[in-house]
Amino acid sequence: MLAGLILSLLVAQADRLTVYVFTTTDCPISNRYAPEIQRLAAKYDNKIKFVLVYPVSSDTPELIREHKKKFAYSIESIRDTDQKLVKMTRVTVTPEVAVMFGDNMVYRGRIDDRYVELGKERPQPTQRDLESTLDALIAGKRVAQRETRAVGCILSDLIK
């Protein structure tokens, strides 16, 4: 679905910020972030576009439809089964986000710091990295951190 369309996708979004949320249908950490992703997408509705990116070929269109229904996702989704967007953004885990303005990446990393490491989760995040980044961008301010380390399901283990 995405093969050969990355450039046109980025050009189509050249005049607005886009958050690419890399996910899989079966990553428990990604699935735990579904409510937060939806909250952020609603908060920035009409200002910032959110797109779910499914980079694992075993996530079939049928599984993706079921996943989106199960977690009540209403945001757009794309498949990146040849990992062109993964390679371009250099994401390594799910969930991980890449905030783009056209083909310019302005932030890559975690949604927040709820997960300290695999198996170690805080009850609530102490830093909301993605939200802080988006607030700064909308206000025309400088982004505090352009990159953070996301914790989640390692893509190299999932991509065969």
C-alpha positions, 0 to 999 in steps of 0.5 A: 500500500505504501510502496513507492508512495512515500514521496507523494505522501510527504509532499501531500503533507508538506504544508502541515505537521504529520505524526506517523505513529509506528505500531503493530497489531500485537505489540502490547506496549503499542496497544496500551498507548491507543487511548493516548494516541487517540487523545492527542489526535483529538487534541490536535484535530485540524492542526496536525494529522496523525497516521498509524503506520503498520510496518510488519507484513504479517499485519494484513489489511484484515488484521489492521481493520480488526485492530483499529476496530478493537481500539476504536482508532478513527485516524488514517492508517497505512502499511509500510511492509517494505519498510521504506518509511521505517528506513527513512525515519529510522524508527526502531520500535513500536510504538515510536513516532516521527513528526514530519513537516513534509520530508523534514523530520522535526521529532522522532522518539517516544510518546512519553516516558511511561515505559522506562524499559521493557517490563518497567512501567510508571503508573503515569508519565512524568514527561509527555514528549510528543505533546510538548513537541507538538505544543511547541511547534504550534506555538512557533517555538523551538523543540526542546528535544528532537529525538528521544529513545522509545521503549517497545517491541523491537522492529528488527525482531518483527520484520522478516 
